[in-house]
Amino acid sequence: QPAEIYMALAEKGAANAKKPLIKTLHQSIVSGCYVGFAGLLSLSIAGNLGVAATSAPGLQKMVFAALFPVNLLLILNSGGQLFTGNTATVPM
C-alpha cells in the first residue's frame, strides 16, 4: 500500500507541474481567499461570544478550532492549490 500511495501522490504532483501557470495562480489566489475568509469567520464568531467565553474559557478556543477547518473543506471541494500541498507532491 505505501507504494500505491506514493505513486498516486507522484501522479498528482506531475499533473500539478504540467498545469498552466495562470490556472495555478488563479487556484492559489482563490485558496488564499478561502483561508482568509475562514480566519475572519472564526475570529468574528469566537471573538464575539461575550459572557459565554468568560464563563467557559475553553469554549472560545473550541469554537475557533471547529470553524477554521471550513477553509480546507472549501479548498478541497473547489480543487484549489496550496503551497504546502504542492511542495509535498510536486518534487516526487
Phi, psi and omega per residue, in radians:
Q1 nan -0.692 3.118
P2 -1.031 -0.608 3.128
A3 -1.166 -0.668 3.114
E4 -1.168 -0.694 3.115
I5 -1.135 -0.743 3.117
Y6 -1.068 -0.782 -3.127
M7 -1.139 -0.651 3.107
A8 -1.130 -0.735 3.106
L9 -1.177 -0.661 3.121
A10 -1.136 -0.696 3.102
E11 -1.154 -0.696 3.097
K12 -1.119 -0.734 3.110
G13 -1.102 -0.703 3.115
A14 -1.143 -0.693 3.109
A15 -1.143 -0.700 3.104
N16 -1.143 -0.654 -3.126
A17 -1.208 -0.457 -3.116
K18 -1.546 -0.133 -3.131
K19 -1.166 2.582 3.065
P20 -1.090 2.564 -3.088
L21 -1.026 -0.726 -3.087
I22 -1.141 -0.632 3.114
K23 -1.196 -0.757 3.102
T24 -1.108 -0.728 3.123
L25 -1.098 -0.774 3.129
H26 -1.094 -0.814 3.136
Q27 -1.114 -0.609 3.119
S28 -1.192 -0.736 3.136
I29 -1.136 -0.776 3.125
V30 -1.095 -0.731 3.118
S31 -1.111 -0.698 3.072
G32 -1.089 -0.663 3.076
C33 -1.119 -0.707 3.105
Y34 -1.076 -0.717 3.106
V35 -1.099 -0.736 3.108
G36 -1.140 -0.723 3.113
F37 -1.104 -0.745 -3.131
A38 -1.177 -0.649 3.073
G39 -1.123 -0.749 3.108
L40 -1.133 -0.744 3.094
L41 -1.052 -0.820 -3.126
S42 -1.099 -0.797 -3.135
L43 -1.178 -0.667 -3.125
S44 -1.125 -0.784 -3.089
I45 -1.385 -0.842 -3.107
A46 -1.185 -0.547 -3.134
G47 -1.350 -0.281 -3.112
N48 -1.947 0.513 3.102
L49 -1.318 -0.352 3.058
G50 1.119 -2.190 -3.056
V51 -1.104 -0.572 3.138
A52 -1.072 -0.628 -3.136
A53 -1.264 -0.583 -3.141
T54 -1.347 -0.536 3.138
S55 -1.410 -0.477 3.098
A56 -2.298 1.571 -3.016
P57 -1.020 -0.547 -3.129
G58 -1.338 -0.269 -3.094
L59 -1.109 -0.735 -3.119
Q60 -1.079 -0.766 3.127
K61 -1.162 -0.669 -3.139
M62 -1.164 -0.719 3.124
V63 -1.121 -0.763 3.107
F64 -1.072 -0.800 -3.116
A65 -1.166 -0.495 3.119
A66 -1.363 -0.537 -3.072
L67 -1.565 -0.545 -3.035
F68 -1.095 -0.653 3.132
P69 -1.129 -0.071 3.064
V70 -0.975 -0.613 -3.127
N71 -1.100 -0.669 -3.129
L72 -1.175 -0.638 3.075
L73 -1.142 -0.733 3.108
L74 -1.094 -0.730 -3.121
I75 -1.174 -0.742 3.121
L76 -1.124 -0.724 -3.118
N77 -1.236 -0.485 -3.118
S78 -1.653 -0.111 -3.134
G79 1.291 0.550 -3.107
G80 -1.267 2.970 3.139
Q81 -2.002 2.314 3.011
L82 -2.122 2.573 -3.120
F83 -1.005 -0.737 -3.088
T84 -1.106 -0.713 3.112
G85 -1.194 -0.668 3.134
N86 -1.201 -0.685 3.124
T87 -1.235 -0.364 3.105
A88 -1.434 -0.534 -3.024
T89 -1.883 -0.644 -3.026
V90 -1.117 -0.719 -3.121
P91 -1.145 -0.280 -3.111
M92 -1.179 nan nan
